[in-house]
C-alpha cells in the first residue's frame, strides 16, 4: 500500500464525516451546513478517485507501445 491509497482513504473518511455532519445540521438552513455538504461531497469524491487510481496503478503493468510486433 502506498501513501496515496492511505491518503485517499483518509480523505474519504474525513469527507464522509463532513457529509454526515452537514446532513444532520442542514435543517437549520445555515450556510455553514451547506458548505459542509459541498465540501464533504468533494472530499469524498477526491478520496475515492485518488485511492482508486492508486490501486489501479499498483496492480497493472505499464504498456510497452514500442514493443508491439508489426502485423504483415
Secondary structure, DSSP 8 states (H G I E B T S, - for coil): --HHHHHHHHHHHHHHHHHHHHHHTGGG--HHHHHHHHHHHHHHHHHHHHHHHHHHHHHS----GGG-----
